[in-house]
Amino acid sequence: MTPDFESMSKADLRTYVLEHREDLEALRSLMSRRSPNAVRYNFPDTEEGQAQMREILRRKINGEL
């Protein structure tokens, strides 16, 4: 049975997504809650740009940013 993502807090939903990485519905629900004022990172579509983006994502996931 699928949990009710709408009733979960953002922190609970984030924890669920990290534990159930294959659940695309949960990920979509989490991404739909993002702030419209969130910082956007624009990187060139190069190997170096992709490496920079992976590093930022890693740091965000680990709570370093």
PDB file with one MODEL, atoms N, CA, C and O in Angstrom:
MODEL        1
ATOM      1  N   MET A   1       0.841  -1.184   0.000  1.00  0.00           N
ATOM      2  CA  MET A   1       0.000   0.000   0.000  1.00  0.00           C
ATOM      3  C   MET A   1       0.885   1.245   0.000  1.00  0.00           C
ATOM      4  O   MET A   1       1.856   1.326   0.752  1.00  0.00           O
ATOM      5  N   THR A   2       0.543   2.206  -0.843  1.00  0.00           N
ATOM      6  CA  THR A   2       1.320   3.435  -0.973  1.00  0.00           C
ATOM      7  C   THR A   2       0.959   4.400   0.159  1.00  0.00           C
ATOM      8  O   THR A   2      -0.220   4.620   0.432  1.00  0.00           O
ATOM      9  N   PRO A   3       1.964   4.973   0.813  1.00  0.00           N
ATOM     10  CA  PRO A   3       1.686   5.965   1.861  1.00  0.00           C
ATOM     11  C   PRO A   3       1.031   7.216   1.279  1.00  0.00           C
ATOM     12  O   PRO A   3       1.134   7.482   0.082  1.00  0.00           O
ATOM     13  N   ASP A   4       0.365   7.969   2.129  1.00  0.00           N
ATOM     14  CA  ASP A   4      -0.263   9.227   1.720  1.00  0.00           C
ATOM     15  C   ASP A   4       0.790  10.327   1.787  1.00  0.00           C
ATOM     16  O   ASP A   4       1.021  10.909   2.848  1.00  0.00           O
ATOM     17  N   PHE A   5       1.423  10.609   0.662  1.00  0.00           N
ATOM     18  CA  PHE A   5       2.517  11.573   0.620  1.00  0.00           C
ATOM     19  C   PHE A   5       2.043  12.983   0.963  1.00  0.00           C
ATOM     20  O   PHE A   5       2.798  13.761   1.546  1.00  0.00           O
ATOM     21  N   GLU A   6       0.813  13.319   0.612  1.00  0.00           N
ATOM     22  CA  GLU A   6       0.300  14.665   0.863  1.00  0.00           C
ATOM     23  C   GLU A   6       0.196  14.961   2.357  1.00  0.00           C
ATOM     24  O   GLU A   6       0.338  16.112   2.770  1.00  0.00           O
ATOM     25  N   SER A   7      -0.048  13.938   3.166  1.00  0.00           N
ATOM     26  CA  SER A   7      -0.194  14.171   4.607  1.00  0.00           C
ATOM     27  C   SER A   7       1.145  14.125   5.347  1.00  0.00           C
ATOM     28  O   SER A   7       1.212  14.473   6.526  1.00  0.00           O
ATOM     29  N   MET A   8       2.217  13.696   4.659  1.00  0.00           N
ATOM     30  CA  MET A   8       3.542  13.630   5.287  1.00  0.00           C
ATOM     31  C   MET A   8       4.161  15.022   5.359  1.00  0.00           C
ATOM     32  O   MET A   8       3.936  15.865   4.491  1.00  0.00           O
ATOM     33  N   SER A   9       4.942  15.242   6.407  1.00  0.00           N
ATOM     34  CA  SER A   9       5.716  16.485   6.459  1.00  0.00           C
ATOM     35  C   SER A   9       6.813  16.395   5.399  1.00  0.00           C
ATOM     36  O   SER A   9       7.127  15.308   4.915  1.00  0.00           O
ATOM     37  N   LYS A  10       7.384  17.524   5.048  1.00  0.00           N
ATOM     38  CA  LYS A  10       8.451  17.527   4.042  1.00  0.00           C
ATOM     39  C   LYS A  10       9.635  16.689   4.523  1.00  0.00           C
ATOM     40  O   LYS A  10      10.244  15.969   3.732  1.00  0.00           O
ATOM     41  N   ALA A  11       9.965  16.777   5.815  1.00  0.00           N
ATOM     42  CA  ALA A  11      11.083  15.999   6.369  1.00  0.00           C
ATOM     43  C   ALA A  11      10.790  14.503   6.308  1.00  0.00           C
ATOM     44  O   ALA A  11      11.668  13.712   5.963  1.00  0.00           O
ATOM     45  N   ASP A  12       9.548  14.109   6.646  1.00  0.00           N
ATOM     46  CA  ASP A  12       9.184  12.691   6.591  1.00  0.00           C
ATOM     47  C   ASP A  12       9.206  12.180   5.156  1.00  0.00           C
ATOM     48  O   ASP A  12       9.666  11.070   4.892  1.00  0.00           O
ATOM     49  N   LEU A  13       8.711  12.992   4.237  1.00  0.00           N
ATOM     50  CA  LEU A  13       8.702  12.593   2.830  1.00  0.00           C
ATOM     51  C   LEU A  13      10.125  12.470   2.300  1.00  0.00           C
ATOM     52  O   LEU A  13      10.425  11.540   1.552  1.00  0.00           O
ATOM     53  N   ARG A  14      10.991  13.382   2.673  1.00  0.00           N
ATOM     54  CA  ARG A  14      12.400  13.313   2.258  1.00  0.00           C
ATOM     55  C   ARG A  14      13.039  12.022   2.775  1.00  0.00           C
ATOM     56  O   ARG A  14      13.753  11.345   2.036  1.00  0.00           O
ATOM     57  N   THR A  15      12.785  11.683   4.038  1.00  0.00           N
ATOM     58  CA  THR A  15      13.315  10.446   4.615  1.00  0.00           C
ATOM     59  C   THR A  15      12.784   9.241   3.856  1.00  0.00           C
ATOM     60  O   THR A  15      13.536   8.313   3.558  1.00  0.00           O
ATOM     61  N   TYR A  16      11.490   9.248   3.540  1.00  0.00           N
ATOM     62  CA  TYR A  16      10.888   8.147   2.792  1.00  0.00           C
ATOM     63  C   TYR A  16      11.551   8.003   1.421  1.00  0.00           C
ATOM     64  O   TYR A  16      11.889   6.895   1.003  1.00  0.00           O
ATOM     65  N   VAL A  17      11.733   9.122   0.731  1.00  0.00           N
ATOM     66  CA  VAL A  17      12.347   9.082  -0.603  1.00  0.00           C
ATOM     67  C   VAL A  17      13.766   8.522  -0.524  1.00  0.00           C
ATOM     68  O   VAL A  17      14.166   7.733  -1.380  1.00  0.00           O
ATOM     69  N   LEU A  18      14.525   8.918   0.489  1.00  0.00           N
ATOM     70  CA  LEU A  18      15.892   8.408   0.626  1.00  0.00           C
ATOM     71  C   LEU A  18      15.909   6.911   0.910  1.00  0.00           C
ATOM     72  O   LEU A  18      16.844   6.217   0.512  1.00  0.00           O
ATOM     73  N   GLU A  19      14.887   6.410   1.591  1.00  0.00           N
ATOM     74  CA  GLU A  19      14.808   4.979   1.901  1.00  0.00           C
ATOM     75  C   GLU A  19      14.180   4.171   0.768  1.00  0.00           C
ATOM     76  O   GLU A  19      14.392   2.961   0.688  1.00  0.00           O
ATOM     77  N   HIS A  20      13.415   4.815  -0.102  1.00  0.00           N
ATOM     78  CA  HIS A  20      12.715   4.144  -1.205  1.00  0.00           C
ATOM     79  C   HIS A  20      13.035   4.866  -2.508  1.00  0.00           C
ATOM     80  O   HIS A  20      12.152   5.450  -3.136  1.00  0.00           O
ATOM     81  N   ARG A  21      14.272   4.824  -2.899  1.00  0.00           N
ATOM     82  CA  ARG A  21      14.745   5.587  -4.060  1.00  0.00           C
ATOM     83  C   ARG A  21      14.077   5.195  -5.373  1.00  0.00           C
ATOM     84  O   ARG A  21      14.116   5.961  -6.336  1.00  0.00           O
ATOM     85  N   GLU A  22      13.466   4.018  -5.425  1.00  0.00           N
ATOM     86  CA  GLU A  22      12.811   3.573  -6.658  1.00  0.00           C
ATOM     87  C   GLU A  22      11.389   4.114  -6.782  1.00  0.00           C
ATOM     88  O   GLU A  22      10.777   3.969  -7.840  1.00  0.00           O
ATOM     89  N   ASP A  23      10.850   4.729  -5.740  1.00  0.00           N
ATOM     90  CA  ASP A  23       9.470   5.213  -5.725  1.00  0.00           C
ATOM     91  C   ASP A  23       9.390   6.593  -6.386  1.00  0.00           C
ATOM     92  O   ASP A  23       9.611   7.620  -5.744  1.00  0.00           O
ATOM     93  N   LEU A  24       9.073   6.591  -7.672  1.00  0.00           N
ATOM     94  CA  LEU A  24       9.034   7.845  -8.434  1.00  0.00           C
ATOM     95  C   LEU A  24       7.872   8.741  -8.021  1.00  0.00           C
ATOM     96  O   LEU A  24       7.984   9.965  -8.088  1.00  0.00           O
ATOM     97  N   GLU A  25       6.768   8.153  -7.599  1.00  0.00           N
ATOM     98  CA  GLU A  25       5.628   8.956  -7.150  1.00  0.00           C
ATOM     99  C   GLU A  25       6.005   9.777  -5.914  1.00  0.00           C
ATOM    100  O   GLU A  25       5.633  10.946  -5.804  1.00  0.00           O
ATOM    101  N   ALA A  26       6.733   9.171  -4.998  1.00  0.00           N
ATOM    102  CA  ALA A  26       7.180   9.887  -3.795  1.00  0.00           C
ATOM    103  C   ALA A  26       8.142  11.007  -4.178  1.00  0.00           C
ATOM    104  O   ALA A  26       8.055  12.112  -3.641  1.00  0.00           O
ATOM    105  N   LEU A  27       9.051  10.730  -5.098  1.00  0.00           N
ATOM    106  CA  LEU A  27      10.004  11.750  -5.537  1.00  0.00           C
ATOM    107  C   LEU A  27       9.280  12.914  -6.208  1.00  0.00           C
ATOM    108  O   LEU A  27       9.610  14.075  -5.964  1.00  0.00           O
ATOM    109  N   ARG A  28       8.298  12.611  -7.048  1.00  0.00           N
ATOM    110  CA  ARG A  28       7.520  13.679  -7.698  1.00  0.00           C
ATOM    111  C   ARG A  28       6.799  14.536  -6.657  1.00  0.00           C
ATOM    112  O   ARG A  28       6.750  15.761  -6.774  1.00  0.00           O
ATOM    113  N   SER A  29       6.244  13.881  -5.642  1.00  0.00           N
ATOM    114  CA  SER A  29       5.554  14.615  -4.584  1.00  0.00           C
ATOM    115  C   SER A  29       6.520  15.534  -3.845  1.00  0.00           C
ATOM    116  O   SER A  29       6.184  16.680  -3.547  1.00  0.00           O
ATOM    117  N   LEU A  30       7.712  15.035  -3.551  1.00  0.00           N
ATOM    118  CA  LEU A  30       8.714  15.849  -2.863  1.00  0.00           C
ATOM    119  C   LEU A  30       9.157  17.023  -3.733  1.00  0.00           C
ATOM    120  O   LEU A  30       9.269  18.147  -3.244  1.00  0.00           O
ATOM    121  N   MET A  31       9.408  16.774  -5.011  1.00  0.00           N
ATOM    122  CA  MET A  31       9.865  17.833  -5.906  1.00  0.00           C
ATOM    123  C   MET A  31       8.778  18.881  -6.138  1.00  0.00           C
ATOM    124  O   MET A  31       9.091  20.043  -6.395  1.00  0.00           O
ATOM    125  N   SER A  32       7.516  18.491  -6.052  1.00  0.00           N
ATOM    126  CA  SER A  32       6.433  19.460  -6.257  1.00  0.00           C
ATOM    127  C   SER A  32       6.332  20.440  -5.093  1.00  0.00           C
ATOM    128  O   SER A  32       5.678  21.477  -5.210  1.00  0.00           O
ATOM    129  N   ARG A  33       6.976  20.120  -3.971  1.00  0.00           N
ATOM    130  CA  ARG A  33       6.938  20.991  -2.795  1.00  0.00           C
ATOM    131  C   ARG A  33       8.085  21.996  -2.761  1.00  0.00           C
ATOM    132  O   ARG A  33       8.172  22.788  -1.823  1.00  0.00           O
ATOM    133  N   ARG A  34       8.947  21.984  -3.735  1.00  0.00           N
ATOM    134  CA  ARG A  34      10.106  22.871  -3.678  1.00  0.00           C
ATOM    135  C   ARG A  34       9.667  24.327  -3.717  1.00  0.00           C
ATOM    136  O   ARG A  34       8.630  24.667  -4.286  1.00  0.00           O
ATOM    137  N   SER A  35      10.452  25.149  -3.122  1.00  0.00           N
ATOM    138  CA  SER A  35      10.150  26.574  -3.038  1.00  0.00           C
ATOM    139  C   SER A  35      10.389  27.237  -4.396  1.00  0.00           C
ATOM    140  O   SER A  35      11.393  26.955  -5.050  1.00  0.00           O
ATOM    141  N   PRO A  36       9.484  28.108  -4.821  1.00  0.00           N
ATOM    142  CA  PRO A  36       9.725  28.823  -6.080  1.00  0.00           C
ATOM    143  C   PRO A  36      10.909  29.785  -5.968  1.00  0.00           C
ATOM    144  O   PRO A  36      11.428  30.252  -6.982  1.00  0.00           O
ATOM    145  N   ASN A  37      11.332  30.077  -4.750  1.00  0.00           N
ATOM    146  CA  ASN A  37      12.472  30.968  -4.529  1.00  0.00           C
ATOM    147  C   ASN A  37      13.765  30.201  -4.290  1.00  0.00           C
ATOM    148  O   ASN A  37      14.759  30.778  -3.848  1.00  0.00           O
ATOM    149  N   ALA A  38      13.758  28.911  -4.578  1.00  0.00           N
ATOM    150  CA  ALA A  38      14.943  28.083  -4.352  1.00  0.00           C
ATOM    151  C   ALA A  38      16.101  28.560  -5.229  1.00  0.00           C
ATOM    152  O   ALA A  38      15.897  29.088  -6.322  1.00  0.00           O
ATOM    153  N   VAL A  39      17.298  28.364  -4.732  1.00  0.00           N
ATOM    154  CA  VAL A  39      18.499  28.728  -5.487  1.00  0.00           C
ATOM    155  C   VAL A  39      18.615  27.793  -6.687  1.00  0.00           C
ATOM    156  O   VAL A  39      18.483  26.576  -6.550  1.00  0.00           O
ATOM    157  N   ARG A  40      18.857  28.359  -7.842  1.00  0.00           N
ATOM    158  CA  ARG A  40      19.021  27.561  -9.066  1.00  0.00           C
ATOM    159  C   ARG A  40      20.482  27.595  -9.462  1.00  0.00           C
ATOM    160  O   ARG A  40      21.129  28.642  -9.428  1.00  0.00           O
ATOM    161  N   TYR A  41      20.984  26.442  -9.835  1.00  0.00           N
ATOM    162  CA  TYR A  41      22.377  26.308 -10.248  1.00  0.00           C
ATOM    163  C   TYR A  41      22.399  25.986 -11.734  1.00  0.00           C
ATOM    164  O   TYR A  41      21.846  24.972 -12.161  1.00  0.00           O
ATOM    165  N   ASN A  42      23.029  26.836 -12.515  1.00  0.00           N
ATOM    166  CA  ASN A  42      23.146  26.608 -13.951  1.00  0.00           C
ATOM    167  C   ASN A  42      24.587  26.236 -14.274  1.00  0.00           C
ATOM    168  O   ASN A  42      25.514  27.008 -14.027  1.00  0.00           O
ATOM    169  N   PHE A  43      24.755  25.055 -14.822  1.00  0.00           N
ATOM    170  CA  PHE A  43      26.075  24.563 -15.185  1.00  0.00           C
ATOM    171  C   PHE A  43      26.078  24.195 -16.661  1.00  0.00           C
ATOM    172  O   PHE A  43      25.070  23.730 -17.193  1.00  0.00           O
ATOM    173  N   PRO A  44      27.201  24.403 -17.314  1.00  0.00           N
ATOM    174  CA  PRO A  44      27.288  23.999 -18.720  1.00  0.00           C
ATOM    175  C   PRO A  44      27.176  22.481 -18.841  1.00  0.00           C
ATOM    176  O   PRO A  44      27.548  21.741 -17.931  1.00  0.00           O
ATOM    177  N   ASP A  45      26.659  22.037 -19.976  1.00  0.00           N
ATOM    178  CA  ASP A  45      26.502  20.600 -20.217  1.00  0.00           C
ATOM    179  C   ASP A  45      27.830  20.013 -20.681  1.00  0.00           C
ATOM    180  O   ASP A  45      27.975  19.575 -21.822  1.00  0.00           O
ATOM    181  N   THR A  46      28.778  20.018 -19.777  1.00  0.00           N
ATOM    182  CA  THR A  46      30.094  19.437 -20.035  1.00  0.00           C
ATOM    183  C   THR A  46      30.381  18.446 -18.918  1.00  0.00           C
ATOM    184  O   THR A  46      29.663  18.408 -17.919  1.00  0.00           O
ATOM    185  N   GLU A  47      31.404  17.662 -19.077  1.00  0.00           N
ATOM    186  CA  GLU A  47      31.780  16.707 -18.030  1.00  0.00           C
ATOM    187  C   GLU A  47      32.107  17.443 -16.733  1.00  0.00           C
ATOM    188  O   GLU A  47      31.729  16.995 -15.650  1.00  0.00           O
ATOM    189  N   GLU A  48      32.802  18.562 -16.839  1.00  0.00           N
ATOM    190  CA  GLU A  48      33.140  19.342 -15.642  1.00  0.00           C
ATOM    191  C   GLU A  48      31.878  19.909 -14.980  1.00  0.00           C
ATOM    192  O   GLU A  48      31.752  19.873 -13.756  1.00  0.00           O
ATOM    193  N   GLY A  49      30.951  20.428 -15.779  1.00  0.00           N
ATOM    194  CA  GLY A  49      29.697  20.955 -15.246  1.00  0.00           C
ATOM    195  C   GLY A  49      28.873  19.876 -14.564  1.00  0.00           C
ATOM    196  O   GLY A  49      28.281  20.117 -13.511  1.00  0.00           O
ATOM    197  N   GLN A  50      28.831  18.687 -15.157  1.00  0.00           N
ATOM    198  CA  GLN A  50      28.103  17.574 -14.555  1.00  0.00           C
ATOM    199  C   GLN A  50      28.754  17.140 -13.250  1.00  0.00           C
ATOM    200  O   GLN A  50      28.057  16.792 -12.297  1.00  0.00           O
ATOM    201  N   ALA A  51      30.074  17.156 -13.196  1.00  0.00           N
ATOM    202  CA  ALA A  51      30.788  16.801 -11.965  1.00  0.00           C
ATOM    203  C   ALA A  51      30.483  17.821 -10.869  1.00  0.00           C
ATOM    204  O   ALA A  51      30.300  17.453  -9.709  1.00  0.00           O
ATOM    205  N   GLN A  52      30.430  19.104 -11.235  1.00  0.00           N
ATOM    206  CA  GLN A  52      30.093  20.139 -10.255  1.00  0.00           C
ATOM    207  C   GLN A  52      28.672  19.943  -9.731  1.00  0.00           C
ATOM    208  O   GLN A  52      28.426  20.092  -8.534  1.00  0.00           O
ATOM    209  N   MET A  53      27.740  19.613 -10.615  1.00  0.00           N
ATOM    210  CA  MET A  53      26.354  19.400 -10.209  1.00  0.00           C
ATOM    211  C   MET A  53      26.243  18.188  -9.286  1.00  0.00           C
ATOM    212  O   MET A  53      25.526  18.239  -8.287  1.00  0.00           O
ATOM    213  N   ARG A  54      26.937  17.107  -9.606  1.00  0.00           N
ATOM    214  CA  ARG A  54      26.916  15.922  -8.733  1.00  0.00           C
ATOM    215  C   ARG A  54      27.438  16.263  -7.345  1.00  0.00           C
ATOM    216  O   ARG A  54      26.895  15.793  -6.345  1.00  0.00           O
ATOM    217  N   GLU A  55      28.487  17.078  -7.277  1.00  0.00           N
ATOM    218  CA  GLU A  55      29.062  17.467  -5.989  1.00  0.00           C
ATOM    219  C   GLU A  55      28.073  18.313  -5.186  1.00  0.00           C
ATOM    220  O   GLU A  55      27.939  18.119  -3.977  1.00  0.00           O
ATOM    221  N   ILE A  56      27.391  19.234  -5.832  1.00  0.00           N
ATOM    222  CA  ILE A  56      26.398  20.051  -5.132  1.00  0.00           C
ATOM    223  C   ILE A  56      25.245  19.185  -4.643  1.00  0.00           C
ATOM    224  O   ILE A  56      24.788  19.343  -3.511  1.00  0.00           O
ATOM    225  N   LEU A  57      24.773  18.278  -5.480  1.00  0.00           N
ATOM    226  CA  LEU A  57      23.693  17.383  -5.060  1.00  0.00           C
ATOM    227  C   LEU A  57      24.127  16.524  -3.882  1.00  0.00           C
ATOM    228  O   LEU A  57      23.356  16.333  -2.941  1.00  0.00           O
ATOM    229  N   ARG A  58      25.344  16.005  -3.917  1.00  0.00           N
ATOM    230  CA  ARG A  58      25.854  15.189  -2.814  1.00  0.00           C
ATOM    231  C   ARG A  58      25.869  16.003  -1.526  1.00  0.00           C
ATOM    232  O   ARG A  58      25.453  15.522  -0.472  1.00  0.00           O
ATOM    233  N   ARG A  59      26.350  17.238  -1.619  1.00  0.00           N
ATOM    234  CA  ARG A  59      26.434  18.095  -0.432  1.00  0.00           C
ATOM    235  C   ARG A  59      25.041  18.461   0.089  1.00  0.00           C
ATOM    236  O   ARG A  59      24.833  18.523   1.301  1.00  0.00           O
ATOM    237  N   LYS A  60      24.081  18.706  -0.819  1.00  0.00           N
ATOM    238  CA  LYS A  60      22.711  19.007  -0.396  1.00  0.00           C
ATOM    239  C   LYS A  60      22.095  17.804   0.308  1.00  0.00           C
ATOM    240  O   LYS A  60      21.468  17.954   1.357  1.00  0.00           O
ATOM    241  N   ILE A  61      22.268  16.618  -0.257  1.00  0.00           N
ATOM    242  CA  ILE A  61      21.709  15.403   0.335  1.00  0.00           C
ATOM    243  C   ILE A  61      22.302  15.149   1.710  1.00  0.00           C
ATOM    244  O   ILE A  61      21.598  14.713   2.621  1.00  0.00           O
ATOM    245  N   ASN A  62      23.584  15.416   1.865  1.00  0.00           N
ATOM    246  CA  ASN A  62      24.259  15.188   3.142  1.00  0.00           C
ATOM    247  C   ASN A  62      24.055  16.332   4.133  1.00  0.00           C
ATOM    248  O   ASN A  62      24.579  16.287   5.245  1.00  0.00           O
ATOM    249  N   GLY A  63      23.303  17.347   3.740  1.00  0.00           N
ATOM    250  CA  GLY A  63      23.014  18.457   4.644  1.00  0.00           C
ATOM    251  C   GLY A  63      24.163  19.427   4.832  1.00  0.00           C
ATOM    252  O   GLY A  63      24.185  20.178   5.807  1.00  0.00           O
ATOM    253  N   GLU A  64      25.115  19.423   3.918  1.00  0.00           N
ATOM    254  CA  GLU A  64      26.266  20.315   4.019  1.00  0.00           C
ATOM    255  C   GLU A  64      25.965  21.704   3.450  1.00  0.00           C
ATOM    256  O   GLU A  64      26.712  22.647   3.710  1.00  0.00           O
ATOM    257  N   LEU A  65      24.909  21.839   2.696  1.00  0.00           N
ATOM    258  CA  LEU A  65      24.516  23.141   2.122  1.00  0.00           C
ATOM    259  C   LEU A  65      23.181  23.564   2.688  1.00  0.00           C
ATOM    260  O   LEU A  65      22.671  24.628   2.337  1.00  0.00           O
TER     261      LEU A  65
ENDMDL
END
